[in-house]
Amino acid sequence: MPEETSRTNSIDGSRATSRQARYRITHADGSTDAVINQDSSSGWVSIGAYRLRTGAGQKVRLNDNTGENSSYNRDLVFDAMRVTQ
């Protein structure tokens, strides 16, 4: 039976400038995208609550294609992941 867990990402607010950081969360029910404004975030930031199943290949991916104009020189930061039940 899958258990629902909350996933949070640690963001270094002094370095992250992307306003459209797109996380792809693969979980027991499929995949979900979460878009986070890293420019206004610092510390632990929730990317949602999802059901996880042992051995089902769950993962979190931060894509570098944010859709922001490259002339903005945005920086993405992915420091740590915390999963809580």
C-alpha positions in Angstrom: 0.0 0.0 0.0 1.5 3.3 -1.0 2.0 5.9 1.7 1.6 9.6 1.2 4.7 11.6 1.9 5.6 15.2 1.7 8.7 16.3 -0.2 10.6 19.5 0.4 13.6 21.0 -1.3 16.3 23.1 0.3 17.0 26.3 -1.6 19.9 28.6 -1.0 18.1 31.9 -1.5 21.3 33.9 -1.9 22.1 32.0 -5.2 18.8 30.9 -6.7 17.3 33.3 -9.1 14.9 31.3 -11.3 11.3 32.3 -11.0 10.1 29.2 -12.8 12.1 26.2 -11.5 10.2 23.2 -12.8 10.4 20.0 -10.7 9.1 16.7 -12.2 8.0 14.4 -9.4 7.4 10.7 -10.4 5.3 9.0 -7.7 3.0 6.0 -7.3 0.2 7.7 -9.2 2.2 9.0 -12.1 4.1 12.3 -12.6 3.4 15.8 -11.5 5.2 19.1 -12.2 5.7 21.6 -9.5 6.9 25.1 -10.4 8.7 27.0 -7.7 9.8 30.7 -7.6 13.3 30.1 -6.2 14.1 33.8 -6.4 11.7 34.5 -3.5 12.4 31.2 -1.6 14.9 30.3 1.0 15.3 27.2 3.2 12.9 24.2 3.0 10.2 24.7 0.4 7.4 22.2 -0.2 7.0 20.7 -3.7 3.9 18.8 -2.6 2.6 15.6 -1.0 2.7 12.4 -3.1 2.0 8.7 -2.6 5.1 6.5 -2.8 5.4 2.7 -3.3 8.5 0.6 -2.5 10.4 -0.3 -5.7 8.2 1.8 -8.0 11.0 4.0 -9.3 9.9 7.3 -7.7 12.2 10.3 -8.4 12.4 14.1 -8.4 14.0 15.9 -11.3 14.8 19.6 -11.6 14.9 20.5 -15.3 17.1 23.4 -16.5 14.6 24.4 -19.2 12.5 26.9 -17.2 11.1 28.8 -20.1 12.8 32.0 -18.9 14.7 34.2 -21.4 18.4 33.2 -21.4 19.3 36.9 -21.2 18.0 37.0 -17.6 20.9 34.7 -16.6 18.8 32.9 -14.0 20.4 30.3 -11.7 18.8 27.1 -10.5 19.7 25.6 -7.1 19.0 22.0 -6.0 20.7 21.4 -2.6 18.9 18.7 -0.7 15.7 16.7 -0.6 13.7 15.9 2.5 10.9 13.2 2.5 8.6 13.1 5.5 5.6 10.9 6.3 
